[in-house]
Amino acid sequence: MTAGRNQRLSPVLLQSSIGLLILTALILLAFSTLWLKNIRFGSRSYRATVLFSDAAGMLVGTRVDYRGVRVGQVVSVTPQPEGVAVEVEISPTDRLISSRAEIQARQSGLIGETSINIIPSEVVLPQEVNYKPLDKDCNPEVIICNGSILMGQDALDVNALIRAMNAYF
């Protein structure tokens, strides 16, 4: 045995190693892209549009909470003459949310991060309805269905409070 012998990889092994490294990098890039875009295979969701008079800093990706638990995110924010249409994506599809629920935009923290909170006014049990949000016979008067249009309550605006306090004093 020679201790300092120069060992070289065969050209086939070297090319295979480089090819495997490139393939691994591409797979990692694809999974990272899917993860960053929040794309999930096998999980279904439904969408609804919530109308607000002011976007209050909402962006694509803003979280949507139901009873304080994240159930979705904002997928688009579209300005309109009367206000702002915010399209939200909710998952899973078996989550039944009453169409009479309060939908509030909330700002929290020092920087005023905005989120949408859904506060149920009544509970809809699966035994009470025989449809789900994606069904064609879904009743938007009872639960939030795919494509429902709802009215939201605007966030409390800290700047408006400061202006009101200045006008008062």
N, C-alpha and C positions, 0 to 999 in steps of 0.2 A: 504494500500500500504506500502510495506516495501522498504526503500530507498537503503539499502546496500545489497540487495538480490543477490546472485550469480546466474546469468542466464547462462544456457548452451544451446548450439545448439544441436538439435537432430542429431543422427548419419547420418540419410539420408540427412539432410540439409548440414551437414559438408562435406560429401562425394560429394554431388552435387556441392558445392562451389569449392572444390579442383579440381574436374573434369572440371568445367567451366574455372577455372584459367589455367589449363594445355592446354585445347583446345584453349583458347585465345592466349596463348604463342606460340603454334605451328602455328596458323594462322599468327600471327605477324612475326614469323621467316620466314615463306614461302614468305610472301609479301616483307619482307626486302631482302631476297635472290634474288627474281625476280627483285626488284628495283635496287640492286647493280649490277646485271648482265645486266641491261638495256633491259630486255625482256618486250615487249609491246604486249598485246593481241589485235587483231583486226587491227593493223597497219602493212602494208606490206612494204617490202623494197627490193631493188635490190643491187647486188654486182658487183663491177668491180675491176680489178687488175691494179695498177699503178706501173710502173717500174722506180726505181730511181737508181743512181749509188752508193748512200750512204743513209743509214737509218736516219742519222742525229738525233738520239735519239727518233725516232718514236717507240711507244709501242702500244699494244692492248688498245683501248680506246682513242687514240689520236683523237682530234676533226677534222672533215672535214667541211669546210665552203664554201658556195656559195654566192658570193657578200657580204661576211662578216656575213652571217647568218648560224648558225649551221644546217647542213642537214644530218649529219651522223657521223660515227666514223670508226676507223681502227679496223678490226676484226682479221687480222693476218699479221705478218711480217716474210717473209721467205727469208733468204740469198740465193743467187744464184751465180754461177761463174762470171756472168757479172755485178751483182749488187744486188739489193734487190727488191723483189716483195711484194708490200703492197696491201693487199685486203681491200677494203673499202666497207662499207654498207651505202647506201643512201636511205632516205625515205622522203616523201611518193613516191609511185611508179608513180604518175602522174607528178612528177617533170621532165621536159624535159630539158636536158643539152646537148648542142652541143658537138659533138665528137671532134670539133676543139678548144674547150676551153683550156686555159692554166691551167695546174695543177702544182702548185708550193708548195714545202715544205718551210715553213717559220719558223724561230726561232724568238721569241720575248721575251722581258723582260730581266732582268739581269741574270736569270738562264738559259735562252735559251730554253724555252718551245717550242716544235715543234708542228706545226699544218699544215694541208693540206688545201690550198686555191684553189678553182676552180674559175677562172676568165673567163667569157664567151667572146668569140671573136665575136659571133653573137647570136642573140636571135632566138630560135626555138619556134614558136607559136603552140599551140595545133591544130589550124585550118590547119596548113601547113602539118602536118603528121597525118596519120590515124592509128598509132600504139603507144604503150607505151613500156617502157623498159622491161617489163616481157613478152611481146607478142612474139610468135614464129617468126613472120614476121618482127620483129624489125630490122631496118637497122643501123648497127654500124657505117656506114659512115656518118650518119646524126646526130644521138643522141647517148649518152652513154646508152648501153643496158646491161641487166643482162649478166655477163660473159665477158664484153668487156675488152680488154687489151690495156692500154694507156701508153704513155711515160710522165713522170713527170720531172719537173725541180728541181734540187737540191737546198737546202737551202744555203744561204750565210753563209759560215763557218767563224766565227770570228777568230778561231785559224789560218786558212789559211791566213787571212788578216794580222794578227800579224806577221806571218812568212815572208810574202811578204814585210812588212814594215821593218822588221829587215834586210832582204837581201838588201833592197834599201838603208838603212842608214848605 
